[in-house]
């Protein structure tokens, strides 16, 4: 991967950081992470997601719409049902990597050195 501070880098560093911050903002809500986790393996209807994720239907719809507009999810309609599935496999892989690392840190708090931790330290 090309370093962003190399003089011959052709990308606009500021634009890269803006888009990365936008993606992290989209993925910053626990409900959205639960949605992505629920959709990792297959598409699901809004009803299926609602049964799996503890939230209200309006709240779920709001989060689904944001993920859809951002291009992380795609949807299709079949009769009265709306089905969602992952469109951005990379965004899901990023979430899975981060959440797996944090789960390891929670499971083995003393086994992960501070230099390898992602989760914020809680006193």
N, C-alpha and C positions, 0 to 999 in steps of 0.2 A: 504494500500500500504506500502510495506517495505521501510524504510528509507535507503538511500544509504550510510549513515555514520554509520550504526549499524555494530558492529564487526562481527556478524554472517551472514551478507549479502553475498550471494554466487555469486552475479554478479560482474563483473569487472567494477568498477565505471568509469574508463577512457573510456572503450568501450561504455558504456551507453552514456556518454557525447559526444563522437565522433559521434555516430549514431544519437543522438538528433540534434546535430549541422548540420549533413548532411541533415536530414529531413527539418530543418528550412531553410537551404540554398535552398533546392529544392522548398520550399513554399514561398520563399522570393520575388518572382517577381509578381507584380500586375496582369500581364497577366495570370499567372498560377492560381492565385486565382479566376480570372474571369472565366477561363476554368472550374475549379472545381465547381464553383457556377452554371455554365450553365449545368453541367452534374449531378448535385445533384439528380434530379428526374428521369432522363431517359438517355439512350444512345442517341448520336446524331452523325450525319455524319460531316465530316470536313466542308462541304458546309453549314450545319445548324449552326455550331459553328462560321464560318466566318461571317455569316449574323448577328450573335448575338454579336460578340466581335469585337470591332474596332481595327483591325490590318491588316497586309498584310498576304497573304497566306503563304509565306515562314517563316515569323515570327511565325505564329500560328503553323505551322508544327514543327518548332524547339522546341517550348514549349511542344507540344503534345508528341513529341519523348522523351524529357527529362522526363516528367511525366510517360510515358510508361516504359522507361528503369528503372526508380526508383521503379516500381511496384505500383504506385499510380493509374494509369489507365490501362485498358486492351483494346484491339481492336480486331475487326473482319473485314474481307473484304467480301463485297457482290457485285459482278460484279466489277465495277470501283469505287464504293464508299467504303470508310473506315469509320467505326463506332467506336466511343470511348465510354467507360463507366467507371464509378468508380470501381476500384478493392479494394482499401484500404478505407473502410468505416470509419476507425478510423482517418485517415489523414483528411478526409472531415469533420468529426465531430470536430476535433481540429480547423480547419479553420473556421468553422461555429461559434464555441464558441468565438474565438478571434474576428472575424469580427462583431459579434453581440454585444459584449462588447464595442468595439470601436465605433460602430454606436450609442450606448446608450450614450457614453461619448461625442460624437459630438453633439448629440441632446440635452443633458442636461449637459453642461460643468460644471456648479456650483453644480449640484446635485450629482455628484460622487466624494467622498473624494479622496484626493491624494493617500491614502493607497490602494485604490481599482481600480486605473487607470492602464490601459495597454498602452494606446496611449502615445507617447512621448509628453512632454510639449512643446508647440510652443509659442514663445514670439512674 
